[in-house]
Every structure is written in C-alpha cells, then in structure tokens.
Amino acid sequence: MSDHNLQVHHLSREAFAPFGDVITTDGAESLIINNGTTTRFHDLAKVKTEGDDSRILINIFRGEPFEFPVSISMMERHPLGSQAFIPLHGWPWLAVVSEDDNGTPARPIAFLVTPDKSGYIGVNYHPNIWHHPLISLQAQSDFLVVDRGGEGNNLEEYFFDEPYLISPVAAV
C-alpha cells in the first residue's frame, strides 16, 4: 500500500471525538415535548462561534458526487467557529479530518459516514480542525450546514505537495 493511500474507517463517537461531534439520534438524550407529540433529541453537537459580531449561519450545501479514487489534495479549517454537516439524504458520505502538525494538517484520516436507524448521520467539526470539504459519494447531495458568520477570517486552506488517495470501499 502506498504511503499516500488512506484507509477508510467507520465513524463512531469515540473515534471522531478528537475532531468533533457525531450528530445522530442513536443513543442521544431524548425528551418528549409539545404535549407528547414530539421527541427532541437534545444537545447533539457543540456549536461554537468566536470573534466580533459572530453569528450562527444555517446553509444548504449541494455537493456533487466524487468518483473513486478520491483525491485529497487540500484541507481546510475554521479557526473562529465549528462547522456541522447534516445530510438531507440517506446515503453514505466521507468525512476526512486531520490532526494539526505545527499549523499544517498531519496525515488525513477518512471516515465513512453511513446512515443510522433514522437514515441520517452528520458531523460537527470543532473550531480549528483540519477537514476536507464535503465529499458526497453516490449522487448530488444536499447537506444542512451550521456554520459561523461575521467579521474575521474563518477559513485557512492547506494544499499537500502530493495528494492522498481513497480507493473504493466495500461498504459504499
């Protein structure tokens, strides 16, 4: 296996904890509200913003599907706020993250994000976590994205000298 081929890991709360939160109803604290007509799955992600005039944005990102092998040639991070990706479909997708190595991303780690029993599962990247932009796999896909808006530079990008590659995975 080449040093620039990435293994794909299945997503779990424990494995993803250094990078952020897994957003799922599975195992979440729940409350019955609205006179018993609604179940609220409580506090699924720690949304954070920092800086002057910061505010929470709710967006929909529409991602075009990637073809295998997926090339990971860049990573980005948001120093002033978290960023959550919640699919509006029930298809698998990839979340690629990296630890920080003196201001640049270390070797990326790829997670296969598969639907839970509700059909949806998302992630919330903590502030300053290196991650690859949205990677849809099967079709054009919409994601609800909770992000930071406001003054200040909340985007850093890093381009690798040699891209990392993700080969097709059996679970997709």
N, C-alpha and C positions, 0 to 999 in steps of 0.2 A: 504494500500500500504506500503510495506517495505521501510524503510529509505534508502535502497541501490538500490531501483528501480528508474530508471531515466525516466522522461517524455521526449518525443521527440518533438522538436519544429520545425516548418517550418522555413527555412532560409530566412532572409531578411537582407538588408544592415544595417538597424538600429539595429536589434537585434545582429548582428555579429560584429558591429563596434568596441566594446572594445577588440576584439580578432584579427581583421584583416580586409581584404577586400573581398567582394563578387565579383567574376570575372564573368561578364555576359555582353552580348551586349544589353540587355534590359535596356533602359534608359541611356545608355552610350553616351558620346560625340562622334560624328562621323564626319569624314572628307572624302570627295571624293578626291582620289589621283590617280596617274598613268593615267593621261589623261582621267579621268572619268570612268575607268574600274574597280576600286577597292574602297571599303568602308573600311576605317580604323576606328576601334573603339579604341579610344585614352585613354591612361593612366588608364588602368583598375585595376592596383594594384601597390602598393608602394614596389618595390623590394629593399631590403637593405642588405648590407654586411658591416662588420666591421672587423678590425684586419689586421695584416701584410699579405701581399700577398693574400688578399682575392679576389675571383673572382666569377662570376656567373656560375653555372652549369645548364645545361639542360639535364634532365634524363627522361627515361620512367620507371615507376614502374608498375609491373604487380601484381595486388592483387588478392588473392584467396578469394572467397566469404565466408563471415561469416554466421553462422547459428544462428537463434534465440533460446533462448535468447543470445544476445551478451554480453559477459563478459568484463567489463572494469577493468582490474586488474593493469594497469600501464598507465602512461602518460609520455610524453617526451617534451622537449623544446630545442630550438636552440638559445643560447644567442648571437651569433655573426651574425645572419642573418635571414631574412624572409624565408618562405618556401611556395610555391604555388603548389596546386594540381588542375590540369585541366583535367577532364575526356576526354578520346578519344572515348566515347560511349554515348548513350543517356539514361542511366539507373540511377535510384536513388542510393544514397550512403549516408553514415553518416559521419558527421564531429563532433567530440566530443572535447570540449575545457574546460578550467577551468581558473578561476582567480588564482592569486598567493596568498598563505597564508603563509607569512614568509618563503619563499623558498621551499614550497611544494604546490602541487595543492589543491585547495579547491574542493568542490563538483562539479563533472563534469556537463556540460550542453551539451545535444545532439541535433544536428540539422539534419533534413532530407533535403538533398540536392537533389532537383528534377530538371529535365531539364527545361530550359526556351524555348522560341519560336525557338531558334536556335538549341535546342536539347542538349546543353551543359551548364553547370554552374560549376564554380570552386571557390576555396577559397585561399586566401593568408594569412597565419598566420604571424603576426608581430613577430619580434625578441622577444625572452623570453616568448612567450605564450605557456602555457601548452596545449598539444593536444594529442589525441590518434593517433597511427599510422593508416594508411589507412584502411578504413572499406568499402570494396565492399559488395554488398548485393545479386545481382541476378546471377552473373556469374563471371568468371575470367575477370578482367577488367584492361585495360591499362590507365595510367594517365601520362600526361606530367607534370613533376615536375621541378620547377625552384627553385634552392637551392644555398647555399653558399659552395664554395670550398676554400681551402687554409689552412694555418697554424692555429693552435689553436684548443682547444676543443670546438666544436659547438654542443655537444649533452649532455644533462642531462636527466636521467631517474628516475622515482619515481614509486615504487610499493606499492599499497594500501594493508593494512592488510586484508581487506575484499573487494572483487570485487563489483562493481556496475553492475547492470543488466539492459539491454534494451530488453523489450519484443517486439514481432512483432507489427508493426504499420500498420494501415489500408491502408495508402497511398502507401505502398510498393507493 
